[in-house]
Amino acid sequence: MSNAAKTVELPEDLQAFAEERVRSGHSPSVADVVREALEEKRRKVLRAAIEAGMAEIDAGLGVECSPDELMGEVYAEVGLDKP
């Protein structure tokens, strides 16, 4: 995947929020605000997948696999590329 800059249009309210985060010194740029938000969303999706997996294990539905196999399945299930 390319690291080339992409243009993303934000609704006015989100653009204003991101600009305020920059003005207040919480983030160096609007791009960083968006990046941080997407990274947080990815963490939440992964956390939910892990919690669902733990519930399956607790219910006796788990299968043995290596940590790498498990994380590969988690990333595939939520539609993400492994970092």
C-alpha positions, -999 to 999 in steps of 0.1 A, spaced: 0 0 0 13 34 -9 20 61 16 11 88 -9 -12 115 5 -49 110 -1 -75 137 -1 -104 132 22 -134 156 24 -148 160 58 -182 173 67 -180 209 80 -185 200 116 -157 174 116 -134 198 97 -141 224 123 -135 199 151 -102 188 135 -90 224 130 -99 232 166 -77 202 178 -48 217 158 -54 253 171 -56 241 207 -23 222 203 -37 187 207 -26 177 173 0 190 148 -23 188 118 -57 179 105 -42 149 88 -29 137 122 -64 142 138 -79 120 111 -51 94 113 -55 92 151 -92 88 148 -88 60 122 -62 42 144 -85 44 174 -114 29 153 -91 1 141 -82 -6 178 -119 -7 187 -127 -31 158 -98 -54 168 -108 -52 205 -143 -62 196 -130 -92 175 -108 -103 204 -137 -100 229 -159 -121 205 -132 -147 203 -128 -148 240 -166 -154 243 -163 -183 219 -135 -198 239 -155 -194 271 -184 -211 254 -161 -241 245 -160 -232 208 -123 -224 206 -97 -242 185 -60 -244 190 -38 -223 167 -6 -202 169 -8 -165 179 2 -156 143 -26 -177 128 -51 -162 153 -41 -126 145 -43 -134 107 -78 -147 112 -88 -117 133 -75 -92 107 -91 -112 78 -124 -113 96 -125 -75 102 -112 -68 67 -78 -53 77 -43 -60 64 -19 -71 90 5 -43 99 
